[in-house]
Amino acid sequence: MDLGLKGLKALVTGGSKGIGRRCAEILVDEGAQVAICARTEADVKAAAAELGAHGTAVDVSNKAALEAWVTASAEAMGGIDIVIGNVSALAVADDEAAWQAGFEIDMMHCVRMVNAAKPWLEASDAASITLISSVSGREIDFTGPAYGAFKAALVHYSQGLAYKLAPKGIRANTVSPGNTYFDGGIWNQIETGNPELFATAMALNPMGRMAKPKEIARGVVFLASPASSFTSGTNLVIDGALTKGVQL
């Protein structure tokens, strides 16, 4: 299937590793121009060089820095067609610091990026916004209350964007991954640092394994692409049947 991505311009936050990195790879392979950001400069430079993408070290909780990256990326690529918000604080503690981190990073980085990109999205013939939520936003699990609450809020926010921006030709969707394992990722860290929790989590997965980042990224890129041109306001759950709730 031709996803219709050739020549389009995409922003991906958290694009140096994990799901964001795989999204950027697929976009580049499909002929899109891509600008990625992540917090660690060395990781961003290495990923950008390997991908042939634009790369910038950005603390997405810094409003001015995030907005400057969006503007600079749009100018470098000649516009913005696709926005993928993928960064999370992974704040799973049950304290006020976790709520603050989740608000600034999980929630507000998406809001600020969308607002900053909107003028370019409005000028695009294939504009889309795709935000990474989580199955933790769908049901109560062993993550902290702030993490799940903000992941749920992203779905609500995206649904509102879909309705509000539809007349302007801008689509908005979310993807809710289940447990996703990659070297250096949170589940890799839990596997080595808290093997009991890792075993418990693994046992909940009916497929007997966790997702690979590329398995999530394929869904993200499809939703973001013109091949999914009439899909807006959707929350795509990719979890290997981990969650039991029925999404009506």
Stockholm file with secondary structure:
# STOCKHOLM 1.0

chainA/1-248         MDLGLKGLKALVTGGSKGIGRRCAEILVDEGAQVAICARTEADVKAAAAELGAHGTAVDVSNKAALEAWVTASAEAMGGIDIVIGNVSALAVADDEAAWQAGFEIDMMHCVRMVNAAKPWLEASDAASITLISSVSGREIDFTGPAYGAFKAALVHYSQGLAYKLAPKGIRANTVSPGNTYFDGGIWNQIETGNPELFATAMALNPMGRMAKPKEIARGVVFLASPASSFTSGTNLVIDGALTKGVQL
#=GR chainA/1-248 SS CCCSCTTCEEEEETTTSHHHHHHHHHHHHTTCEEEEEESCHHHHHHHHHHHTCEEEECCTTCHHHHHHHHHHHHHHHTCCCEEEECCCCCCCSSSHHHHHHIIIIIIHHHHHHHHHHHHHHHTCSSEEEEEECCGGGTSCCSSCHHHHHHHHHHHHHHHHHHHHHGGGTEEEEEEEECCBCCTTSHHHHHHHHCHHHHHHHHHTCTTSSCBCHHHHHHHHHHHHSGGGTTCCSCEEEESTTCCCCCCC
#=GC SS_cons         CCCSCTTCEEEEETTTSHHHHHHHHHHHHTTCEEEEEESCHHHHHHHHHHHTCEEEECCTTCHHHHHHHHHHHHHHHTCCCEEEECCCCCCCSSSHHHHHHIIIIIIHHHHHHHHHHHHHHHTCSSEEEEEECCGGGTSCCSSCHHHHHHHHHHHHHHHHHHHHHGGGTEEEEEEEECCBCCTTSHHHHHHHHCHHHHHHHHHTCTTSSCBCHHHHHHHHHHHHSGGGTTCCSCEEEESTTCCCCCCC
//
